[in-house]
C-alpha cells in the first residue's frame, strides 16, 4: 500500500499532529464541475464507473482544481449489488432503482457473494490507476447494510422507508439474513479497494437517520459493527457517515470507525461533547450555505473551525454532498480559508 507520510488527512484521521486542517468534500467529483460535464458523456453513472480511465479522470478532477487533501473514488454505493446481478440501475435525477425489489426469502438467492476480480475488476483498475497518479490518499467506500437494504427493498429512493421498516420489524429472521449478506458484500468490496491501494474508507449509512435510537441499536448497529470489525486487520482509517443522525450519533460511534462524520444539524463541538474529547470528527458545513453571499460562507466556515477548537482530530467537509449547482469558485475559497486557519491554539502570554 502506498504511504503518504506528509498527509494531513491521514494524520487527522489518527488524531496526530499535522500542518493544516485537511479538507475534502463528499461528491466533490461530479456535476458541479465543468470539466466533469465535458468528459462525462451520455449514459448511466454505472456505465461511467465501468470505464476505469474515465472514472480515474473524474476522481482526479477536484483534486487538481481544489487541492483537496484526499480524493474519493468515483463510484456508487450500489455498484456491488449491481455487479452481482440484483437488478439495480441508477436513474438520472432520481437515484438507484430496482425493477424487482427485495420482498421475500427467495430474493436472498439474488444476493450471491461478490468476487471483486470477476465482478468489479473495473473498480479495482480505477483504484490502481489513481494510486499511481495521486499525491494524496484515496478514500474508497461502500454503502452500509441498512442504506443498501433500503434501496433494495423500496425499489427507489424513499422519504418514509415504510417497506424497509415493515420488513425489519415484522420479519426479523429475514432481515437478519438480508443484512448479513449485505455485510459480506460491503466487507468484500471494501477489502478489495484497500488491497488495490485505497488508503482509507468511508461507510455511507446515508439514511440511518430515519430510524429511532431503539431500532437503530437493535436492527442496524450489530451489522455495521461487523463491517468495521472485518477491516481492523488492514489498519486503515475508517469513516462512518449518515444524514440526520444527531439522535443516534453516539450509537453510530459504537460501530467502531476511526472517524465519525457529522452532518450540519449537530454543531461540531456538541458532537465531540457527545462522543468524547478524543473523538475524531469529519464535517460539517451545510452544503446549502455555499449558495449564500461570500461573507456568509466565510463566517459559516469559521464557525465550524472554531467549534473544533483546535482539536487535531478534525477533517473539514460538508455535512453532506456537494450540490450539483454549487459554484466551484465557492469551494475553492472554502478550501483556501480552511487551509489558512491556524490549526494550533494561540500561545498564552
N, C-alpha and C positions, 0 to 999 in steps of 0.2 A: 504494500500500500504506500502511495506517495505521502511523504510527510511535508508539513508546512510549518516549519519552526517559528516563523515570524507572524503566524496568523492570529490576528486579534480575535477573529470569530472563534477559533478553537480554544484560545486561552480563556475567553469569556465563558464558553460552554463549561469550562472546568473551574471557573472562579479564580483563575490565575492572573497575575499582573500582565498588563498589555498597554500599548501606547495610546490607543483611542477607542472610543465606543464603536464596536462593529455594527454594521447595518446591512441588511438585505431586505427584500420585500417579497412577501407571498404574491404570486402571479406577476413577478417583475418582468418576466418574458411574456409577450403576447400583444393583444390588440391595441394597447396604448402606445406602442412604438411604431413609428412609420417604417422603420427598417424591417419590422416583423411583417407588416402588411405587404411590403414589397416582395418578400421571399415566400410567404406562406402558401400561396397558390390555392386552388379550389379543393373541395372535398372535406371530409371529416377530419377533426383533430386526430383521430385514431390513425388515419392514413398518413398524416404528417409525422406522427410518432413512429410509425413503421419505417420511416426513412432516416437512418442514423445520421447521415451527413446534414440533412435539414434540421433534425432535432438538436444536433450539436450546435449548429449555427444559431438557432433560436435561443438556446441556453446561454450562449456566449454574448448575445447582443446587449443585454442590460449590464453585464459586467464591463464591457467595453465603454458603453455610454456613461454609466453612472459611477463606475469604480466601486461597486459593492464589494463587501468583504467575504462574500460567498456567492456561489452560483447554486441554483436549484434546478434539478433535472427537468427538462421539458417533457412532461408525460401526463398521465391522468390516473386517478385512483382506481378506475375501473379496468385498467389495462390487463391485470392478471385474470379477472373474471371473463373479460372478452377473449383473452388468449386461449382459455381452456374451453371455449365454445358455449358459454352460458347464454349467449344471445343478447349481449349488451352493445348498444351503439350510443354515440354522443350526438344529440341533435342540436345543431346550431341555434343559439338563442334560448334553448331550454335546458339542456344538460343530458345526463345519462338516462336512457330509456331502455326498457326491457320488453320485448314483444310478448314473452310468456313469463310473467313474474313467478317468483318462488311462492308456492302455496301449500305444498303437502310433502309428505315423506318421500314420495317418488322423485321430487325435484332434487333431492340430495345427490342422486346419481349424476346430475348435470354438473356437479362440483367436484370433478376429479382433481387429483394432485397436480400442482404446477411443476413442469420441468423447464426451468429457465433457459437452458441451452437449446431446447427444441421449441418451446412455446414463445419465449420473449428474447430471442437472440438479438433482435434489433435494439432492445433496451440496453443489453449488455455492451453491444458495439458502440452505442451512443456514449455510454459511460466511459468506455476505453478511449474513444476519440477525445472526449473532454478532458480526461486526466492528462493526456499528452500535451494539451494546449493551455489549460488553465494554470494560473499562478495563485489562485485562491481555492479553498476547499469546495468540493462539490457535495451538495446535500441531495441524497436520494430520499425517496418517500414511498409511503403506501397508505391506503385507506384503512382506518381502524375497523375491526369486525362489525361494530354497530352501524357505522355510517355506510359501509358497503352493503350490509344486510338491508338497510332501509331502502337503498336503490333497488336491490333485487326483489324485495317484497312489494314495494309500492309500484314499481314499474316505471317511475318517473320521479322527478323532484317533488317533494311534498311539504306542505306547511303544517300538517296535523299529525302525520305518521300513524294514522289510525290502524292501517293494516299491520304495520310493524309492531305496534304496541299490543294489538289483539293477539298476534301470534306469540309474542314474548310473554304475555301474561297468561294466555289461555292454553298454550301448548308448550310448557316448559321443556319437555324432553326433546321435541323437535327443534325448539330454539337452541338448546344446548348443542345438538348435532350440527345445526347450521353454523352457529358461532364457532364451534370447534374447527370446522372445515375452513372458515374464513380466517381464523388464527393461523392455520397452517399455510394458507395462501399468502397472507401478509408476511409471515416469517420467511418463507422460502424466497419470496420476491425481494425482501429487504436484504437478506443474507447474500443473495446473488449480486445485488447492486454494490454492497460493501466489498465483496470479494473482487468485483470488477474495478473498484477504485474509489467509490464514494467514501468521503471522509467523515460524514455524519448522516443521520437520517431523521426525518420527521414523520410522525404518525398523525395523520389527519383524522380526528374524530369530529368532523365538522358539525354534525347535527346532534351530538350528545347533549347539548344544552336544551333539547326538547324534553329531557327526562327529569323526573323528580329525583332528589338525592337517594331516596329509598330504592327506586327502580334502577338507577344507575349502579348503586352499590351491589345490588343483588344480581342483576341481569347483564351487566356490561363490564364492570370493573374486573371481575376474575379473568375475563378473556383478554383485556388489554394488558393485564399483568403478565399473562402468558407470552404475549408478543415480546414485551421488553425483556423478560427473563431469558427468552430464547436467543437474545442478541448479546447478552452480557459477556460472553467469552470473546467477542470480537473487539471489545474495548474501543468503541467509537461513541462520540456524544449522541444522545438521542433526545429528540424534542417531541413534546406531546401538545397538541393544539386542538381546540374546539371553539365554537362560536356560542355566545350566550351562556357561558359555563360558570358564571360567578357563584351560583349556589352549589355547584359540585366541584369547584376548583380544588379544594383540599382533598376530595376523594380521588379526583383525577391524578393528583400528585402521588397518591399511594400506588399507582400503577408501576412506578419505578423508573421514569425517564430521568435523564440528566437535567433537562431544561423544561420548564413549563411555559407554554405560550399563553399569553393573557390577551383577551380581546379588549376593546376600548371601554367596555362598560364598568370595569373594575380598575380604579387607579393603581398604578404600579406599586406605590407604597403600601396600599391596602392589601394587594395581593401578597406582598412579601410578609406583611404582618400575619396574614392567614396561614402562610406556608412555612414561615420560619425565617430568621435573619440570614441564614446561609443559603437560602433558596436561589436558584439561578433562573432568571426570567427572560422571556422574549416578548417584545411588544413596545407600545400598544397604541399608536396614533390612529384615531378614527379615519378610515380611508376617505370619508366624505369631507373631512377638513381640508383635503387637498384642493377642493373646489372653492375655498374661501379666499379672500384677499391675502396677499403675501404676508402682511403684518400679523394676521390672524393665524396663518400656518406657522409662522416663526414662533409665536407665543405658545401655540399648542405643542410644538416640538420641545420648546424649552421646559414646559410643564412636565412632559414625560421624563425628560432627562433629570430634572430636579426631583421628581418623585423617586427616581432610582437612588438619589442621594450618594452618588459616587461609588456605589457597590460594584465590585469588579465582575460580578456575575450578571451582566445585562447585555442582551443583543437587541438593538433597536430594530423595530419592524412596525408594520401597520397592524391594526387589530384584526384585520382580515386581508383579503387580497386587493391588489391594485384594481381599481375600477377601469373599465375599458376606455372611458372618455377622459381619463386623467391626463393632464398636460405633462409630458416628460420633463419639461423645464422645472416644474414644481418639485418633482422628486430629485432632480439634480441639486436644487437649493437645499432641500431637506438633508440630503447626504452630506453636502458641504457643511451645513450647520452642525450636524451630529459629529462629524469628524473634528470640527474645531472646538467642540465643547470640552472644557477641562475635565479630564477623567479623574484626576486626583483632587481631593478636597484642599482648599486653600490652607496654607500654613497658619497656625495660630501664633501671633506675635506676643 
